Amino acid sequence: MTQVHSTAVVDPQAQLDDSVAVGPYAVIGPHVRVAAGTTIGAHCVIEGRTTIGADNRIFQFCSLGAVPQDKKYAGEPTELVIGDRNVVREFCTFNLGTAQDAGVTRIGDDNWIMAYVHLAHDCQLGNQITMANNATLAGHVHVGDWATIGGLTGVLQRMRIGAHAMVGFAAHVGKDVPPFMVVDGNPLTVRGVNLVGLKRRDFSAARLAAIREMHKLLYRQGKTFDDARASIAGLAVEVPEAASDVALMDRFLGASVSGIAR
């Protein structure tokens, strides 16, 4: 049977798998669904239309599925969706989506989210992301797979952080961060390529060389944005092994509205 502590308050309409564990004084609302193997720590409040996948570990004092901190929110039936195998540490706050976007705040799989992280309405997180303590995402932020966001970092509304990027400690992210790059500071500055992270993920020498060339084309050769993007696209022919990395960068640059970090 579901392991619910006697002091927890779980609405009878909530849908919890039999293997879910709920700690003392947790509160779970009627529209919450939790899949197999997930543990919910003491004093957590999970409300709203929140769906939580399998094998997540949610530590004590988290608030998940509360209404958005958006004055335009008028009670629309929006959602929070969390995938599988995520670790969510103490005092995290994840809000529902809004009708002004897709209506869903979404977290993927295998993410490592440290204490006091805030995910505002309509944020979209991929997989294998690390967010350090007190990192804060404003509304509508998108974060790609394998990105790392340093502690005390603030990310403005509608910014995008590309896959495999690394944002340093206490950064101010007011521009899009392209994939594979290392950025930090206030104002935000690109420091180079995330070589350490890419090597840990077994990127080949050819792929690393192509990514370093993309960095040079964007930041070291004085090209305009459009010229740099065109030159980057040509790398797919020059280095076929890196074609998927080039395509990832090209899609990211093509979708940038706020401009990229320089």
Helices and strands as residue ranges (DSSP letters): E 3-4, E 9-10, E 15-16, E 21-22, E 27-28, E 33-34, E 39-40, E 45-46, E 49-52, E 57-58, E 63-66, E 79-82, E 87-88, E 93-95, E 104-107, E 112-113, E 118-119, E 124-125, E 130-131, E 136-137, E 142-143, E 148-149, E 154-155, E 160-161, E 166-167, E 172-173, E 181-184, E 189-193, H 195-200, H 205-219, H 225-238, G 240-242, H 243-254
